[in-house]
Amino acid sequence: MEGMALADVAEAVGGELVAHGDPSKIYPTGGCIDTRQLCPGEIFFALCGTNADGHRFIGAAFEKGAAAVVEIGRAHV
């Protein structure tokens, strides 16, 4: 059984999708908000937190094998 396609995930959370390839054909294995715990194939959700801005770690997420990144609440820099 397949989960949600990347395009559906981004729409469901109201985020902007950053992906390599056709997002309607990629089915992630899970999701994570911390690149230190990210596993290959997962979606990285880049959030703006009180202590860190996840948008700064998008490159690291792809280096660790993220299927895609969903940007939520872009930083105001």
Order of alpha helices (4+ residues) and beta strands (2+ residues): alpha-beta-beta-beta-alpha-beta
